[in-house]
Amino acid sequence: MSDTKVPGIEPYDSPAGGWGALGAVARALSGQMAIARESMALHKVNQPTGFDCPGCAWPDPKETSSFEFCENGAKAVSWEATAKRVRPEFFASNPVSELWKLSDYALEGLGRITHPMAYDAATDTFKPVEWDEAFRRIGAALRALPDPNMAEFYTSGRASNEAAFLYQLFVREYGTNNFPDCSNMCHEATSVGLPRSVGSGKGTVTLEDFDHCDAIFSFGHNPGTNHPRMLTTLRAASLRGVPIVVINPLPERGLERFTSPQHPAEMLTGKSTRIASTYYKVKVGGDIATLKGMMKSLIAADERARDAGEEPVLDHEFIRDNTLGFDALADDVRRTEWADIERASGLTRAEIEHAADIYAHAKNVIVCYGMGITQHKHGTENVQQIANLLLLRGNMGRQGAGICPVRGHSNVQGDRTVGITEKPNAELNDGIRKTYGFEPPTAHGHDAVASILAIREGRSKAMVALGGNLAVAMPDTEETFEAMRTLDLAVHITTKLNRSHLLLAKESFILPCLGRTELDEQAGGPQSVTVEDSMSMVHASAGSLTPASEHLRSEPWIVAGIAKATLPATKVDWDRLVGNYDFIRDDIEKVFPIFFDFNERVRVPGGFRLRVAASERDWATPEKRAHFLLAPGLDEDPGTPKNGLVLTTIRSHDQYNTTIYGLNDRYRGVSGRRDVVFMHEKDLAARGLKHGDRIDIFATGANVADGRQRAVRGYTAVAYDIAEGSVAMYFPEGNALISLENHDSHSGTPTYKSVPVRIEASTLPPDPSHRRKTAHA
């Protein structure tokens, strides 16, 4: 980083975790002014009799400590358990036109919504509405649509299995499979790509596998911010000598070194544990090239070993007995030239061969990856190349080895498991038909991108959102906002106010729900819900805090209320299901037999693991074999101009998805602002720019194929140790640069991680505040 002083930019030299993390937890608690309430909640986070953290989906250890939360988990809990309230009086004195001027950070920071609200156009304000009246109006609006396929039903990964199951049941009885879901924007490439590779759309490892692995490879993710409890797992592996190889465009402090707050000796001495033994800064979009280079090196080494009569590098017995397509893969990587691999990856042949050598000398290997792999035009192919790499040495379906997609929201995987999918299969439809006696729709519905396109084109006129902040999370910010304002009906089930709620339809409702931390009391008494983590463990979650308002209702209760108001001839006994969530779990088991003995097994502390066939080398493909699958060429994002800059969107350390907890990004040395773009000093100099200059960012390539200029202006350039040719800025600010049409054709996932851009000196006047909090402020 340059020596030039830029306001709010100061290098951070401490490790991840440590006293910096504890200080951030204290500030998060004091900032929400409910320290006693929040502290009580933190003691219950991720405990067998407590609630599941509303943050990430990293699994809980079998033996929990006295506190099983991380810094960002504490932020999530304090954000939800806040003492701040948004009451009807606030809405009455703040028209939507004025609320729109607040930043996204400020909107959510207002606190918990206390009453169901309906928009009143005459006063431009939201006004309180009784629950029954809200349901009546919502049901009438949905019934008035000429076709159920004109409604979209979004699901956030925050929703429990019970809420998600009731939601998909209601929507299918209503008559559509339009299920835009947050997984469409993150790990859909995993859900689509892995079934073709290994027959299962989920990771194959368990948390215990990390105790038995001999090497860990990490592609395209930042655990220090997005799933910090993973650092404890990586720390333990590092301390027993396991090499950890990181392939990532930016240096991330959590992947470099970590001081564990749970280990007093490290805290008192200031010592830290090295995480990555090898860290290679791949170019944005260079993962396929890196993976092909590693496989090329392994196959060549295997051929040399066999010619010399030595032990082979590849597991030929496993390949013969378990897979198809090896010869085609080997031919593809042999034909791929090293010069092209180096150009596309930004790494040298020696670096890639070193990574391959570590892989070859480890008996059991786990490969972890995040959205740096999935959010590309060829994100599905990226995932499949990771599977290829593991299959070459039989690192699938045995202890200490396998594929580990690291998912975000705490139940994004579970929502999918219980039916939130726009592509229902025959088993799901048969289960619903046999259990409830109605005929579910079979035509494929809309994913997230398809839903916004349908709204933009007038083919969809209603949106019901079970949590989330869909409009802000989607690409093409201006187009998405304009589309959402054309709806006839918008319903948001939420805990806090966000920008999506201010994109007004003819009728707009905000329905406040209980949070994960709060007591859920129904006719049958206190209820628990269930969630599924990244490793297919299903466990119970029960809040205990007094709800933020007596007017709050649980997500299952709200879904059932909308269903009853919309479906006068419903086949489902909604009141019975909502009165006791055990009945919901009984029905989940009927529709999805994989949940056998659901209520019994989930009452065991720690819950149970759903079967993942590929973990047992049971390949659930049509041929009953795992497949080596080819990726075309070396470019993850075809159409990217050669030798141009490619931008990736990233999360700050004070952020979870679209939720902004604060304006600091401690590990990257940013404080009090989000209006920054990280660039290599050579890339700045090549454009006549320097650290601290104000710049404009223009989309190029596929993102302007429709003739529209997409730009973000007036940001500050920060010289950073990022791969040359690569640029980074925060999500969701960077979403404005991405076209809705630019997405993975297999998964529908937008290309958030690979945006060709042109950068110039800004034409805007200086911003003295240096605090452009979001692109929508």
N, C-alpha and C positions, 0 to 999 in steps of 0.2 A: 504494500500500500504506500502511496506517495506521502511525503512529509508535509504536504500542503494541508493546512487546517481547514476542515469543513465542518460547519455546525452540525452537531449530532452524530459525527463519525469519529470514533476513537477505537483503536485496536483493543481487542479483549484477549488477554494472554492466559487467563486461568483455565483449568480444565472444565469439562462439563460436570454438572452436579456440584458437590461441595457447598461451601458457604454461600456462593452466589445463588444456588438453588434454594437454600433455606431462607435467604433474604427475600427472594422473589415470592416464596410461599407466604411469608409474613406480610409483605406488601399487598398480596392478593386478598388476604383475609381482612386486613385493616381497610382496604379500599372499598369493601362491600358493607362495612359497618354492621356486621352480624357475627362477631368473632366467636361468641359462645355457641351460637347455632352452627356455624361452619365447622368449628373445632369438633363438636359432637359428631357431625356428619363424617369428618375425615377419619374418625376412629372406626367407622363402619364400612369404609370404602374397601371393596374387594375382599371382605371377610366372609366366611361361610354363612354367617347369619345376618350379613349386612346387605348392601346394595352394590351393584356393579358400577364401576366408574363410568360416567357418561362420556368419557373421552375415548381413548383408543381401545383396540380389540386384542392387545397382547394378553396372553393367558396368565392365570394365577398359578403360582407354584403350589404343589401339594401341601407343603408345610408353610403356612403364612406366618409372617412376622407380625409384630404389634402394629406396624403401619405398612400397608401395601399400596401406597399412592406415591406418585412422582410429583415433580414441580407442576407440570402442566395438568395433571389430574387434580391437584389442589386448586388450580385456577378454574378448572371446569366445575368443581364442586362449589367453590365460593361464588362463581358467576351464577349458579343456579340457586344456591341457598342464601342469596343476598337479602339484606333488609330493605332494599330499595323497592318501591312499588309504583306501578303506573295505573292510577285509579281513573274512574270516569271523569273526575274533575280536571285531571290533566288533559285528557282528550278534548274536553269541552273548551278549554282555553288555548288549545294548540291545533289550528287547522292543519290538514294534511299538507297543504301547500307550504306551510312553515316547517313542519316536521321533515319534509323532503330536503330541506337545506342542511339538516344535521348530517354529520358523517355516519357511516355504518357503525363505527366504534361508539359514537355517542348514542345512537338509537338503541342498541342493545344494552348500553350502560345505564339506561333509564331505570331498569329493574323489571320485576315480574308484573305481568298483566294480571289484574285481579277479577275482571268481569268479562263475560262474553260481550262483544261489541259488534255493531253493524254500522256501516258507513251511511251518513246522511248527506246527500249532495247539496241540499239547500243551505247547510251551514258549513260544508266542507270539513266536517268532523265525524269521528266515530262516536256513536252513542251506545249506552248499555242496552242490552236486549235480553229478555228472559230466554233460558235454554229452549223451552218448548217452542217459543216463537221463532227462534233462530232455526231450529230443526224444521219447522213447518215451512218456512220460506225457502230453505235450502232444498228440501224434498220437492217442493212445487217447481222450483227452477230446474232441477234435474229431470223431473218427469216431463217438463215442457219441451225438452230438446227433441227434435224430430228423430234422432238416432242416438242410442247410448254411446256410439263411437265418437260423438262430438264432445265427450267429456274426458278429461285427463285426470289421473289419480296418482299423485306423486307420493313417494315414501322416503323418509329420511332414515338413515341407519341407526338413529337414536331409538326408533320404535322397538318395542319388545316383540318377542315371538307371538304372544297372545294378541297384541294389538294388530300386528301385521297379518296374522291369520284371519282375524275377523274382517279386516279391511279388504283383503283379496276375496274373501267369501262374499261380502256385500257387493263389491264391484262386479264380480262374475255373475251374481244373481241379477244385478242391474243390467248386465248384458254386454260388457266390453272387457278386453284384455289390455286396455291402455294403462300401462304401469310404468311411467317414467320413474326412475329410481336413482338414488345417489350412486349406486354401484355402476350405473351406466357411465359415470364420469370418473371412476377410479379403476376398479379391478375387473371390469367386464371382460377385458382381454384375457384374463385368467379364466373366468367362467366359460368363455367361448373356446379359448385355445387349448386348455388342458384336456377337456374331454376327448378331443380328436387325437391328442398325443398319448394320454395314459388312461383315458376312460373316466376320469374323475375331475370335477371342476374346482377342487379344493386342494390346499396344501397337504402333503403326505406326512409331515413330521409332527411330533409332539414336543412339548417343552423338554421332556426327559431326554429326547434324542440329542439335545445340545450337550448333555453330559457324556455322550459316547462318540461324538464326532471327532475327526482328526484334522479337519480344515473347514473353515466357513468362508464363503464368498458372498459379498454384499454388493448388489447392483442397484443404483438409482434410488436410494432412500436415505432418510436422515432421522435415525432413531432418537437422537438427543432431543429433538423437538417434537416429532410426530408420535413416538411411542417410547418415551424415556425409560419405562421399566425394562425394555429390552437390553438396556445398557448393563443391568445387573447380570443378565444371562451372558452377554458378551464378555463382561469382566471376568466371570468365573471361567469361561473358556480360555481367555488370554492367560490367566494365572496358572492354568495347567499346561501352558505351552502350545495351545492350538493356534496355528497361523490363521490370521483373519485378513483376507484380501478384499480391499474396497475398490470398486470401479465406479467413480462418480465425478461429475464435472467440477464440483466445488469441494474444497476442504471443509468438512463439517466437524465441529469440535467434538460432538458426541461419538464420532467414529475415530477420533484421534486419541483422546485420553479422557479419563473419567475418575472423579473422586466420589466414592459411594457415601451418601449421607447416612447409610445404615451401618457403616463401619467406623467406629470412633477413632481407631488408630490412624486411619487415613485423614479424617477430618482434623484431628489434633496436630498431626505432623505436616499437613499440607501436601502429603504424597498423593500421587494419582497412578492409575493403572493404564498402561498403553493398551489401546484397543486394536487398531489396525497395525499389522506387521508389515503390510505392503499397501500403499495407497497410490492408485494411478488415476490421474485426472483425464478421463475420456472426454472427447468432444461431445457436445450435445448432439444426440442422434447417432452416436458412434457405437452403440451397444451390439448391433447385429455384426458389425465388422469385427469387434473385439471377440465375440463369441465364436464367429467363424474362424478367426485367427487361432484361438485356443484349440478348437477342434482340428484345424489343419495341422497344428503342431503335434497334437496327441496322435493323430492317425499316422503322421510321418514317423514319429518316435516308435510307434507300434510296429510299423513296417521294418524299421531298422533293427529293432529288437528281435523280431521273428527271423529276419535274414541272418542274424548273428547267432541264432539258436538260443537266445535269452528269453526270460519270462516276458510274455506280451504285456503291453501297456493297457490295452483294452480288455474288457471282459467278454471274450468271444463266446463263451458258453452261455452267458446271460443273453447276449445279443441273439444268438441262434435260437434259444428256447423261448424268448419272451418278446421279440420285436420283429417289425417289418420295416423295410426301407433303408437299411444301413448302406447298401451298395450305392444307392442314388445319393445319399448324403455324402459319402466318401468321395464320390466323383465330383460333386458340387464344390466341396472345399478344396480338393486338389486343383481344380481349374481356377480357383480364386487366387489372384496374384498378391504377393506380399505388399507390393507397392500400393495397390489399391486398398488393401486392408489398413495400411499405415495412414494413407490419405483420409479415409473415411473415419477412422477411429481417433486420430490425433495421437496415437501411441506408437512407440517404436516396435519393431519386430522383437527386439530383445525383451522389452517389457511384457509383451503378450506371451512370449515363450516362457518367461519366468513364471508368470501366473499359471500357465499350463503345466509347468514342471511341479509347482506346489500341488496342483490338483492331482497329477499323476502319482505322486508319492504319498498321498493320503488314502488310507483304506476307506474311510467313511467321510463323505463330504455333504454338507448342507449348503444350498444356494438360497439366499434370501434376496428378495427384491421388492421394490415399491413402485410408485407411479412414474418414476423416471424410466421405467421399462414399458409400462402399459399405455401411457398417454401420448401415443405416436400414431401416425398413419398406418404403420405396420406393427402396432403394439401387440396384436395377437401373434404375429410371427416372432416377435421378440421373446414372448413367453415360451413359445414352442422351441426356440433355439436353446433356451436354458434347460428345458426338458431333454433335448438332444444331448447336451453336454453331460447331464447326469446319467442318461441311459448308456453312454459309451462305456462307463466303468461299473454299471450295475448299481449306481447310487440311488436306487429307488426301491422302496419296499423292504428296507432292512434297517435295523437299529442304527441310529447315529447318522443316517443319510436321508436325503430327500429334498424336495422342493418346498420352499417356505415363502409364499406370497404374504407380505406383511400388510394387512388391511387396516383401514382407518377407523371409522365409527364403530362403536362397541357392539352393534348387532347388525351391521350391514350384511354379514354372511348369513346370519340367522333369518333375516327377512326373506332372503332368496330361498332358503331351505323350506320355509313354510308357505311358499306360493307367490311371493311378489316377483312375478316374471311376466313379460309381455309375450313370451313364447311358451305357453303351457304344453306339456307333453301328455301323452295318452294316460299315463298313470295318475297324474294330477286330476285330469278331467274325470276319469273313472272313479277316483276316490270321492270327489265332490258329488258325483251323480249317485253313487251308492249310499253315501252318508246322509244327503239332504234331499234327494229326490227331484232336483231340478237339472236342466240341461245347460251346462256352462258353455260359453262361446268358445270356439276352437280356433278362429282366425287369429293370426298374430296381431298384436296391438302395437302401440307406440312406445319406443324408448324415450329417453330424455330429449335428444336432438329432434327426433321425429315429432314429439309432442309440440315443441316450440315452432317447428316448421308448419305443423298443422294449424296452430293458433295464428301464426303470421298470415297463412293463406286463407283463413276464415273457415277451415274445415272443422275446427274445434272451438267451442264457445264457453266451456266451463273448466275450471281447475279446482280440484280439492287437494290440499297439501297436508299430509300427515307429518308435520314438522318440516324443518329445513328452511332454506333461503334460496329457492330454486333459481329465481331470475338473476340473482347476483352470482351464483355458482356457474351459470351457463356462459358459453362464449358469446361473442358478438353482442356486447352489452347494449348498444343503442338499439339494434334490431330486436333483441329479446324484450327490452323494456317497452318498445313501441307495440310489439305483438301482445304483451300481457294486458295492455290498456284497452284492447279491443274485446275482451271477454265479456260475456253476459253475467257470469258468476265466478267469484273467487272466494274460496274458503280456506282459512289457514288455522290449523290446529297447532298451538305453539305455547311456549312458556314466556317468551320475550318478544318485543317489537323488533322487526327488521325491515329492510328496504322492500322486499317482495310484497309486504303487506300494504305498502303505499302505492303500488301499481294498481289503480282502482278499476274494477269492473263496474258494470251497471249495478250489480249487487255485490258487496264485499263484506265478509265476516271474519272476525278474529275470535277464535274459540280457545280460551286458556285452559291448559291441561296441567295435571300434576307432573312434577319433575321426578327423576329417578330417586332423589333423596327423600321423598315425602311419603307419608303414610297413605296407603290406598285402602280405604274402608268401603266395602260393598255389603250387600244384604247378607252374605255368608260370613261376614267378619273381615279382618285384615287380610289383604291379598298380597301374594308375591307374583312376580313375572319371571320370565326366563330369557336368557340371551345366549348366543353362540359366539365364541371367540374365534380368532384367526386359525386356530388349530382344531376346530370342530368340537371343542368342549362346550357342553350345554350345562348351565348352572342357574340357580335361582337368584333373584335380586329382590330385596324387600326394603323399601324406604321406611324411615321411622320419624322423620321430622313432621311437625304440625304443618299442614299445607299453608302456602303463602296467602291464601284467601279461602273463605268458606264457599266461594262460588266456583272454585276449580273442580274439574272432573277428570277422571282417568281417561287415557286414550281409548281403551276398550269401550268404556261407557259412552264416549262421544261418538265413536264409530257406530256403535249399536243404535244410538239415537238418530243419527243421520239415516241409517239403513231402514229403521222402522218408519221414518217419515217419508222415505223415498219409495219403499216397496210395500204397498198396502196388502198384497197377497203373498208376502214372504213365506218361504218354507222353513225358515230358521227361527228357533226360539231364542231370540236375542236376550230377553230378560233372564232366562235361565243361565245362559252362558256368562253374562256379565255379573250375575249374582255370586258366582263362585268360579274362579279361574281354573280350578281343577277340571271343570266340565269343558272348558276350552281345550285344555291339554288332552283330555280324553278324545275330543274330536280331531285334534291334530294327529293323534296316534291312529285314528281310523283312516284319515285321508293319506297320511304318510307313515306307513308301517315301520320305517326306520326309527321312529320314536317309540318303539314298543316299551311297555311298562313305564311310560313317561313320568307320571306322578310319583311312582315309587322310586325311580332312579334319580329324579332331580332332587329328592329330599335327602339324598346322601351328600354329606359335605363335599363340596368340590364338583358335584354333578357327575356327568358321564360324557363319554366321547361318542359322537355319531360315527358310524362305520364309514371309512373312506377306502373303497375297494383297492385303489392303487397302493395304499400303505401295506397291503398284504400280497402284492403282485398278482392281484386279480384284475386283469385289464378289461374293463367294461366297455370295450369297443366292439363293433360288429364282428371283427375277426378274432376277438379275444387275445389280441396282441397289442403291445405298445407300439407307437409309430414314430419313426424318425421322419420329420416333416421339413420340407425345404422352405427357405425364405428367398424371395427374388432379389438378386444382387446384394448390395451392401448398404443401401440407403433406407433408413427407417422411415424417411419422409420424402418420397419422390417429389420432384419439382422444386426442391430447395436449391437456390442459385449456388453454383460452385464458388468457393472462396468468399462467400458472403457471411454475414453474422447470423447466428441462430440463437434465438432467445428461449429460455425455459422459465416457467413460472414456479415460484417457490413459496413456502410458508415462512413467516417470521416466527421467532420463538415465543412471541406473545399472541399466538393465533392458533385456532383449531378450525380447519376448513374455512368457512366464511366468517366465523366468529372471531372478532378481534378483541383480545383481553386487554391489550395495552399497545403502546406505540414504540416499544423497544424490541430489538432483535439482538439480545445480549451477546450471543456467541459470535455474531458477525460484526459486532462493534457499532451497531446502529441504535440510537436512542432518540425518542421524541418525534420520530418521523417515519413515513413509509414511501416517500417520493424519491426513491433511489433506484439506480440501475447499476448492477455490478458488471464491470468489464475489465479485461486484461489491459495493462498499461500499454502494451504494443498496439492493441486494437484502437485504443484512444488516440495514441500518437499518429497512427496511420490516417486518422480522420481529422487531424489538426486539433484534437481535443486533449484535455488533461483532467486529472482528478479534481472534482468540485465544479466542473462546468455544467451549466444547464443545457439539457439536450431534449430533442424531440425524437420519438421512436415511431417509425412508419412500418407497417406490415408490407411485405413483398411476397412474391411467389403465389402459391395457391390461395392465400388469404385475401388476395385482391383480384382473383380471377373473375369475379362478378362485376368488376369495374368500380367498386366502391373503395374509397380511400379509408383505411383504418389507421388511426394514430393515437398516441398518448403523448402529450406535450408538457414541457416545463419541468421535467424531472432532473435529478442531479446525478451526474456520473460519479461512481465510486470505483477507484482503481482497486482491483481485488485479484487474489490468486486463483483465478478461474481458468479453465482450459482456453487457449487461444481460439478465437473464432466463435466463442460462446459468450452469451450474455444472460443475465438473470434479473428478474424483477418480481415483485410480490404478486401473488394471487389474492384477491380477484382483480386487482388493478390491471394486470396484463391481459385479462380476458377480452378487453375491447379490441385487441389486435387480431383476434381469431375468428374466422368465418364459421358460421354454423354448418356450412357444407363441408368443412375440412375436418374429417373425422375418419377413424378406422372403419373400413367398410364391413368388417366382420363383427366388431363389437359395438360400433356406434360411438366409441369414446372420442371426445374431441382431442385435438393435438395440442394440449396445454403445454407439453414439454418440448415442443420443437416448432418454433415460430420464426420463419425467416424475416429478418428486419433490416431496415436501413436507419442509421442514426446520424443526426446532424445537430449542429449547434442550434439551440432553441431560439425561436423568433418571438417568444413571449417575454414580457417584461419580468424582471426579478420578483420573486415571491418573498417578502421580508420575513414571513412567519416560519418558513422552512418546514411547514407542517401540512403538506397536502395529504391528509389522512387517508383518503381513498379517492378513487377515480370518480366517485359519486357525491363528493362533499359539495 
